Amino acid sequence: MKFENLRANWRLWLLGLVVALAGVVIARVAAPHYTGKTQTVLVSIGRLISFAGLFFIALGIKRRMSNTDKENP
């Protein structure tokens, strides 16, 4: 397994992981402490932030795959 591509894209992976975890913390840890509309809004925001983190990880994978395709014509 080649780790050069992972080293080149580690910032996107780390950013995605941190953002996704922040969203999970908002949705699963912070939101239950509130009730009503505030809880619903926090859960929704947490889920959106988590999906944004997964999007950044997907960008890292896409960049890694495109770099692999360039190396192996």
N, C-alpha and C positions, 0 to 999 in steps of 0.2 A: 504494500500500500504506500502510495506517495503522500508524504506529509507537506510537500512544498506548497501545494495548493491550499491546504488548510492553514498553513502559516501565513500565506498571502491574504487570506480572507478572515483571519481570526477576529478582526474588529467587528465585522458584521455578525459573526456567530455570538460573540460576547454581548454586543448590543441587543441582539434578538433575545438572548437568554435573560438578560437583566430586565428588559422591557416586559417580556412575557411573565416573568416571576413577579414583577411589580403589579401587573394586572391581576394575577392570581391572589396576591396578598390583599389588594383592594376588594376583590369580589368575595373572597372566602374568609378573610380575617376582619377587615374593617366594616364591611357592610352589615354583618349580623348584629353589630352593636347599635344599629339604628332601626327605626321602624317606619313603615308607610312608604311614602313617595321617596324619601331620602335613601332608604335601603334599595329600592328599585333602581334609582339613578346610579348609585354606587356600584351595584352589580352590573348594570349595563356598561358603565364606564370601564370597570375592571375587565369585562369580557372583550370590549373593543381594544383595550390596551394589550391584552393577551394575544389577540389576533394580529395586532400590529407587530408584536414581537415575533410571532411565527412568520409573518411576512418578511421581516428582516433576515430570519434564518433561511427562508426560501430564496431570498436574493443571494445569500452566501452560497447556497447549493447551486443556484443557476450560474453564478460567476465561476464556481469551481468546475462545473461541467463544461462551460464554454472554454475554460483554460485547458481542460483535458482534451477537448475536441481539437484545439489548435495544435497541441503537442502530437496527437496521433491522427494524421491526415488519412 
